[in-house]
Amino acid sequence: MTTAFLDDWRPRILSILRIVAAVLFFEHGAQKILGFPAGGHSPEMFSLLWMAGILELVGGALLVLGLFTRPVAFLLSGEMAFAYWMAHAPKNAFPAANGGDAAILFCFLFLYFVFAGPGPWSVDACVREKS
């Protein structure tokens, strides 16, 4: 593979990375709020866990579409940082032991989307083209 080929595909791969990450994130929200897939928490309405589930569900859906990508990714990056320090870090100092690996990864992945944008396969890109 040549550098030119890789450079040509970089924007599309950014879109694919955003979509895959967003689907996985959406799944966490669906599990908390909708109980699907099985094993959802069914948190009390307006609790921190419920609000996290709403952010994951709605934010994940917006990121799948690539709609308002940068502000949504910024919000979700903060949510994941908060989740890590609130729920995971107090259990153990090591992410592998406290179950916070995904929170850290999502935090920095969403932070990357704040700077990199959504990629060409997104509603944001379509809107930008029409402007």
Buried (B, 14 or more C-beta within 10 A) or exposed (E): EEEEEEEEEEBEEBBEBBBEBBEBBBBBBBBBBEEEEEEBBEBEEEEEBBBBBBBBBBBBBBBBBBBBBBEBBBBBBBBBBBBBEEBBBEEEEEBEEBEBBBBBBBBEBBBBBBEBBBBBBBBBBEEEEEE
